[in-house]
Amino acid sequence: MTTTPRSPRLLLLSTVFFAVAGVALLGMPHGQEPPAPATSSTAHAVADSSAATAAPIDSPPAAITKPSTASVASTPSEVLESALPPHGEGVAGDRAIQRSLEAAWPADLPSADERELLTAGRALLRADATGVGRAKWPDVFPNVGEAVAPAFATARFRIQAAIARRDGSPNKAVVHLVWAGMDRGGTFTDLRVTDWHFTRTIKKGAAAWTPHPRT
């Protein structure tokens, strides 16, 4: 049987095709697969992306939610209470209490008046709690000559923080004190709060802060 020879043109086209395919395969990075045809899910994702891009630009923006003010402390006492260290923190917590007081009640007195009021307020609190120094304040402690057992032990008494601020007018002030002490029953308690009120008076031609007796 005689076989009809193939067309030279067909052989040439086949050779060129395989040569081009070989060059393409050699130029492809090792391990890289030829790109797969787009599937229906890919086409769907592209369509969704195009739809999102084509959204009208004049659509109303999303509503901006303002931060709630319900959780913000509205009074200085709430600020102080939220910032105080836990009971029993000791001397290490006193600085935090002082900072909390100063943040809750910003300074509003001249520095000289503030120093005078703080000195007097601390001394009054110590005298009231421990009995030490009551003779200096006969108008506040009228029974100073009587033998009265102190309510708190001097050795376990400590003022943790104190500030002096105006009390409704320039001629009135209050000293806020936070303190710790052990009572006669042996119970030690910290974060006690005491206020001493003062009025500016004129004594011998000079202004001075006079404390109010405790009621």
C-alpha positions as CSV (number, residue, x, y, z in Angstrom):
1,M,0.0,0.0,0.0
2,T,1.3,3.4,-0.9
3,T,0.8,6.3,1.6
4,T,0.2,9.8,0.2
5,P,2.9,12.1,1.5
6,R,1.7,14.9,3.9
7,S,1.5,18.5,2.6
8,P,4.7,20.5,3.2
9,R,2.7,23.4,4.3
10,L,0.9,21.4,7.0
11,L,4.3,20.2,8.3
12,L,5.7,23.7,8.4
13,L,2.7,25.0,10.4
14,S,2.9,22.2,12.9
15,T,6.6,22.9,13.4
16,V,6.1,26.6,14.0
17,F,3.2,25.9,16.4
18,F,5.3,23.5,18.5
19,A,8.3,25.9,18.5
20,V,6.2,28.8,19.8
21,A,4.6,26.6,22.5
22,G,8.0,25.4,23.6
23,V,9.4,28.9,23.9
24,A,6.4,30.0,25.9
25,L,6.8,27.1,28.3
26,L,10.5,27.7,28.7
27,G,9.8,31.4,29.5
28,M,7.3,30.6,32.2
29,P,8.6,30.7,35.9
30,H,9.2,27.3,37.4
31,G,6.1,26.0,39.2
32,Q,3.7,28.6,37.8
33,E,0.5,27.2,36.4
34,P,-1.1,28.8,33.4
35,P,-4.0,31.0,34.3
36,A,-7.2,29.2,34.7
37,P,-10.3,30.5,33.0
38,A,-12.6,32.6,35.0
39,T,-15.3,30.6,36.8
40,S,-18.8,31.7,37.5
41,S,-18.0,32.7,41.1
42,T,-15.1,34.9,40.0
43,A,-17.3,36.6,37.4
44,H,-19.9,37.1,40.1
45,A,-17.4,38.8,42.4
46,V,-16.2,41.1,39.7
47,A,-19.8,42.0,38.9
48,D,-20.4,42.8,42.6
49,S,-17.3,45.0,42.8
50,S,-18.3,46.9,39.7
51,A,-21.8,47.5,41.1
52,A,-20.3,48.8,44.3
53,T,-18.0,51.2,42.4
54,A,-20.9,52.4,40.3
55,A,-23.0,53.5,43.4
56,P,-24.2,57.1,43.1
57,I,-21.9,59.6,44.8
58,D,-24.8,61.8,46.0
59,S,-26.2,59.1,48.3
60,P,-26.6,60.4,51.9
61,P,-23.7,59.5,54.2
62,A,-24.2,57.1,57.1
63,A,-25.3,58.8,60.4
64,I,-22.4,59.7,62.7
65,T,-23.0,58.4,66.2
66,K,-21.9,60.9,68.9
67,P,-20.2,59.5,72.0
68,S,-22.6,59.1,74.9
69,T,-22.2,61.5,77.8
70,A,-24.1,59.3,80.2
71,S,-20.9,57.7,81.4
72,V,-19.1,61.0,82.0
73,A,-19.1,62.1,85.6
74,S,-21.1,65.3,85.9
75,T,-20.0,66.4,89.4
76,P,-16.6,66.6,91.1
77,S,-17.6,64.1,93.7
78,E,-18.3,61.5,91.0
79,V,-15.0,62.2,89.4
80,L,-13.2,61.8,92.8
81,E,-15.1,58.6,93.7
82,S,-14.3,57.0,90.4
83,A,-10.6,57.8,90.6
84,L,-9.9,56.9,94.2
85,P,-7.6,53.9,94.9
86,P,-9.1,50.9,96.7
87,H,-9.3,50.9,100.5
88,G,-6.1,49.7,102.1
89,E,-3.8,50.9,99.4
90,G,-1.7,52.7,102.0
91,V,0.7,55.6,101.5
92,A,1.2,54.5,97.9
93,G,-2.3,55.6,97.1
94,D,-2.2,59.1,98.6
95,R,-0.7,60.7,95.6
96,A,-3.5,59.4,93.4
97,I,-6.1,60.8,95.9
98,Q,-4.4,64.2,95.8
99,R,-4.4,64.3,92.0
100,S,-8.1,63.3,92.0
101,L,-9.0,66.1,94.3
102,E,-7.1,68.7,92.3
103,A,-8.7,67.4,89.0
104,A,-12.2,67.4,90.5
105,W,-12.0,70.9,92.0
106,P,-9.7,73.2,90.0
107,A,-7.8,75.8,92.0
108,D,-9.7,79.1,92.5
109,L,-7.9,80.8,95.4
110,P,-4.7,82.9,95.5
111,S,-1.7,80.7,96.4
112,A,-1.1,82.5,99.7
113,D,-4.7,82.0,100.8
114,E,-4.6,78.4,99.7
115,R,-1.4,77.7,101.8
116,E,-2.9,79.4,104.8
117,L,-6.1,77.5,104.6
118,L,-4.4,74.1,104.1
119,T,-2.2,74.6,107.1
120,A,-5.1,75.6,109.3
121,G,-7.3,72.8,107.9
122,R,-4.7,70.1,108.5
123,A,-4.1,71.3,112.1
124,L,-7.8,71.5,112.8
125,L,-8.4,68.0,111.6
126,R,-5.5,66.6,113.6
127,A,-6.7,68.4,116.7
128,D,-10.3,67.2,116.2
129,A,-9.3,63.5,115.6
130,T,-6.4,63.1,118.0
131,G,-6.8,65.9,120.5
132,V,-3.4,67.3,119.7
133,G,-3.3,71.1,119.4
134,R,-6.8,71.9,120.4
135,A,-5.7,74.8,122.7
136,K,-4.8,76.8,119.6
137,W,-8.5,76.9,118.6
138,P,-10.5,77.8,121.7
139,D,-13.5,79.0,119.6
140,V,-13.6,75.7,117.8
141,F,-13.0,73.4,120.8
142,P,-14.6,75.2,123.8
143,N,-14.1,72.2,126.1
144,V,-10.4,72.1,125.6
145,G,-9.7,72.0,129.3
146,E,-11.7,68.9,129.9
147,A,-10.1,65.5,129.9
148,V,-11.5,63.9,126.7
149,A,-10.1,60.7,125.3
150,P,-9.1,61.2,121.7
151,A,-11.2,59.5,119.1
152,F,-8.2,58.4,117.0
153,A,-4.7,57.3,117.9
154,T,-2.0,59.8,117.0
155,A,0.4,57.2,115.7
156,R,-2.1,55.8,113.2
157,F,-3.5,59.1,112.0
158,R,-2.6,60.2,108.5
159,I,-3.9,63.0,106.2
160,Q,-4.0,61.4,102.7
161,A,-4.9,64.5,100.6
162,A,-6.2,68.1,101.0
163,I,-7.2,71.0,98.9
164,A,-8.6,74.5,99.7
165,R,-11.3,76.1,97.5
166,R,-13.8,78.9,97.5
167,D,-17.1,78.2,99.2
168,G,-19.6,80.3,97.2
169,S,-17.9,83.7,97.6
170,P,-14.4,85.2,97.7
171,N,-14.7,85.6,101.5
172,K,-15.7,82.0,102.2
173,A,-13.6,78.9,101.7
174,V,-13.7,75.2,102.5
175,V,-10.8,72.7,103.0
176,H,-11.5,69.2,101.8
177,L,-9.5,66.6,103.6
178,V,-9.2,62.8,103.0
179,W,-7.6,60.9,105.9
180,A,-7.0,57.6,107.6
181,G,-6.9,56.7,111.3
182,M,-7.4,54.0,113.9
183,D,-10.3,54.6,116.3
184,R,-10.4,53.6,120.0
185,G,-11.9,50.3,119.1
186,G,-8.8,49.4,117.1
187,T,-10.5,49.7,113.7
188,F,-8.3,51.3,111.0
189,T,-10.2,53.1,108.2
190,D,-8.9,55.1,105.3
191,L,-10.5,57.4,102.8
192,R,-12.4,59.3,105.5
193,V,-13.6,62.7,104.3
194,T,-13.9,65.9,106.4
195,D,-14.6,69.5,105.4
196,W,-13.6,72.6,107.4
197,H,-15.3,75.9,106.5
198,F,-13.7,79.3,106.9
199,T,-14.7,82.9,106.6
200,R,-12.3,85.8,105.8
201,T,-12.3,88.3,108.7
202,I,-10.3,91.3,109.6
203,K,-8.2,91.1,112.7
204,K,-6.0,94.0,113.8
205,G,-6.2,95.5,110.4
206,A,-5.2,92.3,108.6
207,A,-7.3,89.8,106.7
208,A,-7.3,86.2,108.2
209,W,-9.3,83.0,107.7
210,T,-11.4,82.1,110.7
211,P,-12.7,78.5,111.0
212,H,-16.3,77.6,111.7
213,P,-16.9,75.4,114.7
214,R,-18.0,71.9,113.8
215,T,-21.7,71.3,114.0
